[in-house]
Amino acid sequence: MAGLLGQLGLEVPIIQAPMAGTSTPAMAASVSNTGALGSIAVGAVDAAAARTMIAAVRARTSRPFNVNVFCHSPARADSERERDWLRFLGPQFERYGGAPPRELREIYTSFVADEAMQALLLESRPGAVSCHFGLPSAHTIARMKAAGIVVLATATSLDEARQAQAAGADAVVAQGYEAGGHRGVFDPVAHDTQLSTLALTRILVSGIALPVIAAGGIMDGAGIAAALRLGATAVQLGTAFIACPESGADQYHRAALFGPGAAMTEMTRVISGRPARCLPNRFTALQRLAAGPLIVPDYPIAYDAGKALAAAARAAGEGGFGAHWAGQGAPLARALPAAELVRILCAEMSGAFAEG
Ligand SMILES: Cc1cc2nc3c(=O)[nH]c(=O)nc-3n(C[C@H](O)[C@H](O)[C@H](O)COP(=O)(O)O)c2cc1C
C-alpha cells in the first residue's frame, strides 16, 4: 500500500488515539495486531516509564505502533495565581478530608526539552511518534525521520498544520472541536477558532500537501467512511476506545461515559489549565459555581492541583473530580474488546462504502 498507510504498515486506515492514562500497552498492541495503528501516550511519564511501556507493547505485537508526546511550551509559574487557585479549590479539599498541596509544580516535562525521551524514541524507533500541543524542532523531527519514524502532528487550524508541514512532519492529525481530551492548540491563550472536524479536514486537505488524519467525534464505520470521503487518509478515534476492557479508564470514567452526561460534554480548563473536552462532573461544575471568570494557572501546573483534588475525593469515595475526557460522540460509545471494536468499525465502514 502506498503513501502514509504503507509507510505505517497499516491494513486499515484507523488509528486508536493516544490517551494518556487511558490507552495502555495492551490496548495499543491489540489494535496494531488487527492491522490498524495502536498508540500509547507518554506525555505524562518520564523516559524510564516510557521505556517500560514500549517494551510492554513490543511483548504483545511485532507490528508498528505510535508513541505520543506532549510538546507544550513551558508553563509560566505565577505564585499569586496559583495561591488564589488553591484557595478557590480549598473548600473542595476540605469537603473530602484532604489537604491541598502547599505549592504546585509543573508536573510534565515537554518533549521539546526532554532529551532523555528524545534519545529513547530515537533508540527504540516506534513506527510513529505523534506530537500534541505543538511541535519539536525541525532538527528533532529530521532526526526521528532519519531513524525511520513516521512523525505525526496534531493541528486544530490551517496555521498550525502549515507549521507542522514546514517543520517536516509526515502527516497532520486534524483535531476538530468535537474531539475528546485536550485540544491540541499550540497556544492555549490565543483565540481558538473551534473548527469542527468536517470543516478542518476539508480545509487541511485543500490547504496543505501532507496526508490528513481526521479526529473528533468519529465513533463508527459511517463516521470513518464520511471522513475518508472528505479526503482524509486515515482517522484517529479516542472516545470510541475508552470503554474497551484494555483501557485504563476507571469505574467513574466508564460510568460517566454511559450516563446521561454523555450527550453534554464540555470544554474546560479547570482540570488541567488547558482546554479539554470532558464529561460533565463535579469538577467541570466548579466553572458555574465561580462568581466570575476563573483564572486557572498554566498547564500543567493546574493539573497538579486537579490530580490532587481527584485523589482526595476518590479516597473519600467520590469519583466526580476525575479527568473524564470524552468527545461529543460519547453517546455512541461501545464497551467491546479493542480488536473486536476495530473489526466492527471496518465492517461498518465497508457497509457504508457499499451503500454508496
Ligand atoms: C481520554 C482521552 C485522552 C486523550 N489523551 C490524549 C493524549 O494523551 N495525547 C493526544 O495527542 N491526544 C489525546 N487525546 C485526544 C485524541 O488524540 C483525539 O484527538 C481525540 O480522541 C479524537 O476525538 P474523539 O475522542 O471524539 O475520537 C485524548 C482523548 C481522550 C478521549
The ligand as an SDF file (V2000), in Angstrom:
LIG
                    3D

 31 33  0  0  0  0  0  0  0  0999 V2000
   -9.4760   10.0490   27.3250 C   0  0  0  0  0  0  0  0  0  0  0  0
   -8.7050   10.7950   26.2820 C   0  0  0  0  0  0  0  0  0  0  0  0
   -7.3610   11.0810   26.4900 C   0  0  0  0  0  0  0  0  0  0  0  0
   -6.6220   11.7160   25.4780 C   0  0  0  0  0  0  0  0  0  0  0  0
   -5.2810   11.9130   25.6640 N   0  0  0  0  0  0  0  0  0  0  0  0
   -4.5250   12.3440   24.6170 C   0  0  0  0  0  0  0  0  0  0  0  0
   -3.1030   12.3320   24.6990 C   0  0  0  0  0  0  0  0  0  0  0  0
   -2.5180   11.9440   25.7140 O   0  0  0  0  0  0  0  0  0  0  0  0
   -2.4120   12.7650   23.6120 N   0  0  0  0  0  0  0  0  0  0  0  0
   -3.0270   13.1730   22.4460 C   0  0  0  0  0  0  0  0  0  0  0  0
   -2.3560   13.5250   21.4820 O   0  0  0  0  0  0  0  0  0  0  0  0
   -4.3680   13.1880   22.3590 N   0  0  0  0  0  0  0  0  0  0  0  0
   -5.1170   12.7670   23.4050 C   0  0  0  0  0  0  0  0  0  0  0  0
   -6.4840   12.7510   23.2800 N   0  0  0  0  0  0  0  0  0  0  0  0
   -7.1090   13.2900   22.0530 C   0  0  0  0  0  0  0  0  0  0  0  0
   -7.0840   12.2740   20.9230 C   0  0  0  0  0  0  0  0  0  0  0  0
   -5.7890   12.1840   20.3760 O   0  0  0  0  0  0  0  0  0  0  0  0
   -8.0450   12.6200   19.7670 C   0  0  0  0  0  0  0  0  0  0  0  0
   -7.7660   13.8960   19.2870 O   0  0  0  0  0  0  0  0  0  0  0  0
   -9.4930   12.5450   20.1680 C   0  0  0  0  0  0  0  0  0  0  0  0
   -9.7390   11.4400   20.9970 O   0  0  0  0  0  0  0  0  0  0  0  0
  -10.3730   12.4370   18.9280 C   0  0  0  0  0  0  0  0  0  0  0  0
  -11.7030   12.6880   19.2540 O   0  0  0  0  0  0  0  0  0  0  0  0
  -12.7210   11.5640   19.7920 P   0  0  0  0  0  0  0  0  0  0  0  0
  -12.3680   11.3910   21.2290 O   0  0  0  0  0  0  0  0  0  0  0  0
  -14.0430   12.2030   19.5820 O   0  0  0  0  0  0  0  0  0  0  0  0
  -12.4860   10.3140   18.9960 O   0  0  0  0  0  0  0  0  0  0  0  0
   -7.2560   12.1280   24.2670 C   0  0  0  0  0  0  0  0  0  0  0  0
   -8.6170   11.8580   24.0970 C   0  0  0  0  0  0  0  0  0  0  0  0
   -9.3340   11.1990   25.0650 C   0  0  0  0  0  0  0  0  0  0  0  0
  -10.7860   10.9090   24.8170 C   0  0  0  0  0  0  0  0  0  0  0  0
  1  2  1  0
  2  3  1  0
  2 30  2  0
  3  4  2  0
  4  5  1  0
  4 28  1  0
  5  6  2  0
  6  7  1  0
  6 13  1  0
  7  8  2  0
  7  9  1  0
  9 10  1  0
 10 11  2  0
 10 12  1  0
 12 13  2  0
 13 14  1  0
 14 15  1  0
 14 28  1  0
 15 16  1  0
 16 17  1  0
 16 18  1  0
 18 19  1  0
 18 20  1  0
 20 21  1  0
 20 22  1  0
 22 23  1  0
 23 24  1  0
 24 25  2  0
 24 26  1  0
 24 27  1  0
 28 29  2  0
 29 30  1  0
 30 31  1  0
M  END
$$$$
